[in-house]
Amino acid sequence: MPYINIRVTGKPVTKEQKKQLISGATQLLVDVLDKDPETTHVVIDEVDIDNWGVNNFQYSELHKDNK
């Protein structure tokens, strides 16, 4: 059972975008690894930029001028 976890930050992901991500990620595993799409699970996590960091900083601090 393949499991794909997609994590994104920033602007909210629309329902249509999520459908496209699930479809595209599933198809990638079908094409590359010959996996069964009926057993391929995709989870999309939208992570608040306060909960994501790099180089000792929260993304919210790094991008506070872009809000």
Buried (B, 14 or more C-beta within 10 A) or exposed (E): EBEBEBEBBEEEBEEEEBEEBBEEBBEEBBEEEEBEEEEBEBEBEEEEBEEBEEEEEBBBEBEEEEE
